């Protein structure tokens, strides 16, 4: 004889057990998800700050590699007139300086397309070079001028550029033009322009030539200065933006603010630099811009 199967419901103990398990999973599962989400956010912030600070450091250090080492200064723009310290030499005595500035070698012209467009050598034979002109063998200053105009957003050419004699020294108070336009040929930078021939340089200062100037065999050609500034700084939130200035010529009386300005990185907490001899150590700290996540990451690099 067939009987109807018995059907059983959950017992009270089984219900209590299931409810307990669900409560445990609910409590710790939520905490696990929250921890996983927080870890994801932290990882994302860390990666973003790593990339931001590292790219800024690399960009600045690459530009610094072509610097004339004794031309590097730190500038404090919070006072009028701006105070400057020469980073290479006396070091940096103003901890409030926010601008790093330097004169750069015309590395593009020196590389040229296949051969250097300027050789970096002056023929010191007095039958070749004299007070009115300097001859640089194998140099093509016509091509240099054309290249400078192509690379400059404002069309700057060789006229108004300058040369620096390696191993030269100056007792002047304005050797690089940071204090205003250079008015004669006694400073470390010598404003020049192309002469009659393509390998010939002459003075670009009216009424002056190279008479009485100690001319050395090796020189560097310069066409622009660079400056890096931590600007738009918010003292309350301790954050600002990092800018690069270029395409300006201090030896002609131009300031870094007269140059082209490009944004290197946003939300920068710190930009610091120190100089020891010919070495410069730079530090960039990027800060998180997410609410309730006060987190900053720093990158440092020493440039030789």
C-alpha positions in Angstrom: 0.0 0.0 0.0 1.4 3.4 -1.0 1.7 6.0 1.6 2.1 9.8 1.1 5.7 11.0 1.8 6.1 13.0 4.8 7.4 16.6 4.3 9.4 18.3 7.0 10.1 22.1 7.6 13.2 23.6 9.0 13.6 23.1 12.7 14.1 26.1 15.0 17.8 25.2 15.5 18.4 25.1 11.7 16.8 28.5 11.3 18.9 30.0 14.0 22.0 28.4 12.5 21.2 29.8 9.0 20.4 33.3 10.4 23.6 33.3 12.3 25.7 32.3 9.3 24.0 35.0 7.2 24.7 37.6 9.9 28.4 36.6 10.0 28.7 36.7 6.2 26.9 40.0 6.1 29.1 41.6 8.7 32.5 40.4 7.5 31.5 40.4 3.8 30.7 44.1 4.0 34.0 44.8 5.7 35.8 42.7 3.1 34.2 44.7 0.3 35.0 48.0 2.0 38.6 46.9 2.5 38.9 45.8 -1.1 37.5 49.0 -2.4 39.7 51.1 -0.1 42.7 49.1 -1.3 41.7 49.7 -4.9 41.4 53.5 -4.3 44.7 53.6 -2.5 46.4 51.7 -5.4 44.9 54.0 -8.0 46.0 57.1 -6.1 49.4 55.7 -5.5 49.8 54.9 -9.2 48.6 58.3 -10.3 50.9 60.1 -8.0 53.8 57.9 -8.9 53.3 58.7 -12.6 52.8 62.4 -12.0 55.8 63.0 -9.8 58.1 60.7 -11.9 57.2 62.3 -15.2 57.7 65.8 -13.8 61.1 64.8 -12.3 62.3 63.2 -15.6 61.1 66.2 -17.7 63.0 68.7 -15.5 66.1 66.6 -15.2 66.4 66.1 -19.0 66.2 69.9 -19.4 68.8 70.4 -16.7 71.3 68.1 -18.4 71.9 70.8 -21.1 72.4 73.6 -18.5 75.5 75.7 -18.0 76.1 74.5 -14.5 77.2 77.8 -13.0 74.2 79.6 -14.3 71.6 77.9 -12.2 69.7 80.1 -9.7 66.9 79.8 -7.2 64.4 82.7 -7.3 62.0 83.9 -4.6 59.1 85.6 -6.3 57.2 86.3 -3.1 59.3 89.5 -2.5 60.0 92.5 -4.6 62.5 92.7 -6.1 62.9 88.9 -6.5 65.8 87.6 -4.5 68.1 85.1 -6.2 70.7 82.6 -5.0 73.2 80.8 -7.3 72.5 77.2 -6.6 75.9 76.0 -7.8 78.4 77.6 -5.5 77.0 79.3 -2.5 74.1 76.9 -2.5 70.5 77.7 -1.7 70.1 80.0 1.3 66.4 80.9 0.7 64.1 78.1 1.7 61.1 80.1 0.3 62.4 80.1 -3.3 59.9 78.5 -5.6 61.6 79.0 -9.0 64.5 77.1 -10.4 66.1 78.9 -13.4 69.1 78.2 -15.7 70.7 79.1 -19.0 70.7 76.1 -21.5 73.0 75.1 -24.2 71.6 75.0 -27.8 71.8 71.2 -27.8 69.6 70.9 -30.9 72.0 73.0 -33.0 75.0 71.2 -31.7 73.5 67.8 -32.7 72.4 69.1 -36.1 70.9 66.8 -38.7 74.1 64.8 -39.5 76.9 67.1 -38.2 76.9 69.9 -35.6 75.6 73.2 -36.9 78.0 74.9 -34.5 81.4 73.4 -33.6 82.0 74.9 -30.2 85.5 76.0 -31.2 86.9 79.5 -31.9 90.0 79.8 -34.1 92.2 82.0 -31.9 94.7 82.8 -34.6 94.8 86.6 -34.7 94.9 86.6 -38.5 91.5 84.8 -38.5 89.6 86.1 -35.4 90.0 89.6 -34.0 88.2 92.2 -31.9 85.5 92.7 -34.5 84.7 89.0 -35.4 85.1 85.5 -34.0 85.6 82.7 -36.5 84.2 79.2 -35.5 85.5 76.7 -38.1 82.9 74.3 -39.7 80.1 76.2 -38.0 77.0 77.1 -40.1 75.4 80.0 -38.2 72.9 80.6 -41.1 71.5 77.1 -40.5 71.6 77.6 -36.8 69.5 80.8 -37.1 67.0 79.0 -39.3 66.7 76.1 -36.9 66.2 78.5 -33.9 63.4 80.3 -35.6 61.7 77.0 -36.4 62.0 75.7 -32.8 61.0 79.0 -31.1 57.3 79.7 -30.8 58.1 83.4 -31.2 60.6 83.0 -34.1 63.8 83.8 -32.2 66.9 83.6 -34.4 70.6 83.6 -33.8 70.4 87.4 -33.5 70.1 88.0 -29.8 71.6 84.6 -28.8 74.8 84.5 -26.8 78.0 82.5 -26.3 79.7 81.3 -23.2 83.4 80.6 -23.1 84.2 77.5 -21.2 86.6 78.2 -18.2 85.8 81.9 -18.4 85.1 83.9 -15.3 83.6 87.2 -14.5 83.7 89.7 -11.6 80.6 91.5 -12.8 77.4 91.6 -10.8 75.2 90.5 -13.7 77.1 87.6 -15.3 74.0 85.8 -16.9 71.6 88.7 -17.3 69.3 87.8 -14.4 69.6 91.3 -13.1 68.8 93.0 -16.4 70.1 93.3 -20.0 73.9 92.8 -20.4 75.3 96.1 -21.7 78.8 95.2 -22.7 81.0 92.2 -23.4 82.6 91.9 -19.9 80.1 89.4 -18.4 80.1 85.6 -18.7 77.5 85.7 -21.5 78.4 87.5 -24.7 75.4 88.6 -26.8 76.2 87.8 -30.5 74.7 87.7 -34.0 75.9 86.2 -37.3 78.6 88.1 -39.2 79.1 88.4 -42.9 80.2 84.7 -43.3 78.3 81.7 -42.1 81.0 80.8 -39.6 81.5 84.3 -38.2 80.1 85.8 -35.0 80.1 89.5 -34.1 78.8 91.4 -31.1 75.1 92.1 -30.8 75.7 95.1 -28.4 75.7 98.4 -30.1 79.1 100.2 -29.8 80.9 97.1 -28.4 83.1 94.4 -29.9 85.5 91.9 -28.3 88.4 94.3 -27.8 90.0 93.6 -24.4 87.7 90.5 -23.8 89.5 87.3 -22.9 88.4 84.9 -25.6 88.8 81.1 -25.0 89.0 78.4 -27.6 85.9 76.4 -26.5 82.5 77.9 -26.2 78.8 77.0 -25.8 76.0 78.6 -27.8 72.9 79.5 -25.9 69.5 80.7 -27.2 67.1 80.4 -24.3 66.8 80.1 -20.5 64.5 77.8 -18.6 62.6 78.2 -15.4 60.4 75.8 -13.4 57.9 77.4 -11.0 55.6 76.0 -8.4 52.8 78.5 -9.0 49.1 79.0 -8.2 50.0 77.8 -4.7 47.1 77.5 -2.2 48.6 78.0 1.3 45.5 76.6 2.9 45.5 73.3 1.1 49.3 73.3 0.5 48.9 72.6 -3.2 49.8 74.2 -6.5 50.8 73.6 -10.1 54.2 73.1 -11.7 55.0 75.2 -14.7 57.9 75.3 -17.2 58.9 78.6 -18.8 61.2 78.8 -21.9 61.9 80.8 -25.1 63.2 83.9 -23.2 66.6 85.6 -23.0 67.7 87.1 -19.6 70.8 88.6 -21.1 68.6 90.8 -23.3 66.6 91.9 -20.2 63.8 89.4 -20.5 62.3 87.7 -17.4 61.1 84.2 -17.1 57.5 85.4 -17.1 58.2 86.8 -20.6 58.7 83.3 -21.9 56.3 80.6 -23.0 54.5 78.9 -20.1 53.4 75.3 -20.1 51.8 73.2 -17.4 54.0 70.3 -16.2 51.8 68.8 -13.5 48.8 69.7 -11.4 48.2 69.3 -7.6 51.9 69.5 -6.6 52.5 69.7 -2.9 56.2 70.4 -2.9 58.9 71.5 -5.3 62.4 71.6 -3.7 65.9 71.8 -5.0 69.4 71.9 -3.6 72.8 72.4 -5.2 76.2 71.1 -4.3 79.0 72.0 -6.6 77.9 70.9 -10.1 75.1 68.6 -8.7 71.5 69.5 -8.3 69.0 67.5 -6.3 65.4 68.1 -7.1 62.3 66.8 -5.3 58.7 66.8 -6.5 55.8 65.8 -4.3 52.4 65.2 -5.9 49.3 65.3 -3.7 46.0 63.4 -4.0 43.1 65.6 -5.1 40.4 63.2 -3.9 38.3 64.2 -0.9 39.0 62.5 2.4 42.3 61.1 1.0 45.1 63.2 2.3 48.0 61.4 0.6 51.2 62.7 -1.1 54.0 60.9 -2.9 57.5 62.3 -3.5 60.2 61.6 -6.1 63.8 62.8 -6.0 66.6 62.8 -8.5 70.2 64.1 -8.6 71.3 65.6 -11.8 75.0 65.7 -12.6 
